[in-house]
Amino acid sequence: MCRRGNIRCRDKLDSYTEAKIGARSIYKEYLYNYPLLTNMGMDSGTEGDEGEKRKVLIADASTFMCIMLTAALEKLNYEVIGTSKDGIDAIEKYREQKPDIVLVDPALKEKDGIEVTRIITTENPATVVLVLLTGTDSDPDIIVESVRAGARGYIKLPVTEAEIKARLESALKLE
């Protein structure tokens, strides 16, 4: 039983409150504490053109990264049509929604990001797939495997909006 002043009760309440507030508040706190990571080199005129928005699917197990990438992509005038937590879900959402761009974490569960990349680029070679890297020692191997599977490049995390914009523009030029 949870009693007032009880440490366990406060811990449960804190956990509940954190879950209730959700990841968006964590994102806002992150922006407040690390503003340079999100707007380094960016001014208010970089939202992109007013033409048709490119559709993006994000496949990453981290809710926090999905929220950060979604916010940055929307600011750059891309439409995030969905997020996936595992490889099988990513492939299903890709087949349903046919995005122009897919951002893939190589460490997805069920099917890894390399296999997801291979399946997507086999089904539609015009889809731009970029791999999301976290900075581990095996990154060069992951990059090589990803490119062999059909990826057009990579984005190293944590990332700025300027880097997202540059990587996407570079990958889209290869179309």
C-alpha positions in Angstrom: 0.0 0.0 0.0 1.2 3.4 -0.9 1.3 5.9 2.0 2.1 9.6 2.0 5.7 10.2 2.6 6.7 6.6 1.9 9.8 6.5 -0.4 8.4 3.6 -2.5 5.2 5.6 -3.0 7.1 8.6 -4.2 9.2 6.5 -6.6 6.1 5.0 -8.1 4.5 8.4 -8.4 7.7 9.8 -10.1 7.8 6.8 -12.5 4.1 7.3 -13.3 4.6 11.1 -13.8 7.6 10.5 -16.1 5.6 8.0 -18.2 2.6 10.4 -18.3 4.7 13.4 -19.4 6.3 11.3 -22.0 9.3 11.6 -24.3 8.3 15.0 -25.6 9.2 16.7 -22.4 12.5 14.9 -22.3 13.1 16.2 -25.8 12.3 19.7 -24.7 14.6 19.4 -21.7 17.3 18.1 -24.1 16.8 21.1 -26.4 17.1 23.4 -23.4 20.3 21.8 -22.1 21.9 21.2 -25.5 20.7 23.8 -27.8 23.8 23.8 -30.0 23.2 20.2 -31.0 19.9 21.0 -32.6 20.4 24.5 -34.2 24.2 24.6 -34.8 24.6 26.4 -38.1 20.9 26.7 -38.7 18.9 29.9 -39.0 15.2 30.4 -39.4 15.3 30.3 -43.2 16.2 26.6 -43.5 12.8 25.0 -43.4 13.0 23.9 -47.0 10.9 24.8 -50.0 7.2 24.8 -50.1 7.0 22.0 -52.8 5.8 18.5 -52.2 7.2 17.1 -49.0 9.3 13.9 -49.1 7.9 11.1 -47.0 10.3 9.6 -44.3 10.1 6.4 -42.3 12.3 6.2 -39.2 13.3 2.7 -37.9 15.0 3.1 -34.5 14.3 1.4 -31.2 14.9 4.6 -29.3 11.8 6.7 -28.8 13.9 9.6 -27.9 15.9 9.4 -31.2 12.6 9.0 -33.2 11.2 12.2 -31.6 14.4 14.2 -32.2 14.7 13.1 -35.8 11.0 13.7 -36.4 11.3 17.3 -35.0 14.4 18.0 -37.1 12.9 16.5 -40.3 9.6 18.4 -40.0 11.5 21.6 -39.5 13.4 20.8 -42.7 10.0 20.3 -44.6 10.0 16.5 -44.7 6.9 14.5 -43.7 7.6 11.7 -41.2 4.9 9.1 -42.0 5.9 6.7 -39.3 8.3 5.2 -36.9 9.2 1.6 -36.2 10.8 -0.1 -33.2 11.9 -3.3 -35.0 12.9 -4.6 -38.4 9.7 -6.5 -39.2 7.5 -3.5 -38.3 9.8 -1.3 -40.4 9.4 -3.5 -43.5 5.6 -3.7 -43.0 5.3 0.1 -42.7 7.5 0.5 -45.7 5.3 -1.7 -47.8 2.1 0.0 -46.6 3.2 3.6 -46.9 5.9 3.6 -49.6 8.2 6.4 -48.1 10.8 8.2 -50.3 13.4 8.0 -47.5 14.0 5.4 -44.7 16.3 6.1 -41.8 17.4 2.7 -40.3 19.2 1.8 -37.1 21.5 -1.2 -37.8 20.8 -2.6 -34.4 17.0 -3.2 -34.8 15.5 -6.3 -33.2 13.7 -9.1 -35.1 15.5 -8.2 -38.4 18.6 -6.0 -38.2 18.9 -2.7 -40.1 21.2 -4.2 -42.7 18.6 -6.9 -43.7 15.9 -4.2 -43.6 18.0 -2.1 -46.0 18.6 -5.0 -48.3 14.8 -5.9 -48.4 13.7 -2.3 -49.0 16.3 -1.5 -51.7 15.6 -4.9 -53.5 11.9 -4.1 -53.6 12.4 -0.5 -54.7 16.0 0.7 -55.6 14.7 4.3 -55.9 14.1 4.4 -52.1 16.8 6.4 -50.3 18.0 4.4 -47.2 20.3 6.0 -44.7 21.8 4.2 -41.8 21.8 5.7 -38.3 25.1 5.2 -36.6 25.8 5.6 -32.8 29.6 5.8 -32.9 30.6 2.2 -32.0 33.9 0.7 -33.0 32.3 -1.4 -35.7 30.9 1.6 -37.6 33.2 1.1 -40.6 32.1 -2.5 -41.0 28.4 -1.4 -40.6 28.9 1.3 -43.3 30.4 -1.2 -45.8 27.7 -3.8 -45.1 25.0 -1.1 -45.4 26.3 0.2 -48.7 26.5 -3.3 -50.1 22.9 -3.8 -48.9 21.8 -0.7 -50.9 22.1 2.2 -48.4 23.0 5.6 -49.9 24.8 6.9 -46.8 24.8 7.2 -43.1 24.0 9.7 -40.4 26.2 9.7 -37.2 24.3 10.3 -34.0 23.9 12.6 -32.2 23.1 14.8 -35.1 22.4 18.4 -35.9 19.7 19.7 -38.3 22.5 21.0 -40.6 24.0 17.5 -40.8 20.6 15.9 -41.5 20.0 18.4 -44.2 23.4 17.8 -45.8 23.2 14.0 -45.7 19.7 13.9 -47.1 20.5 16.4 -49.9 23.6 14.4 -50.8 21.8 11.1 -50.8 18.9 12.6 -52.9 21.4 13.8 -55.5 22.3 10.2 -56.2 18.8 9.5 -57.5 
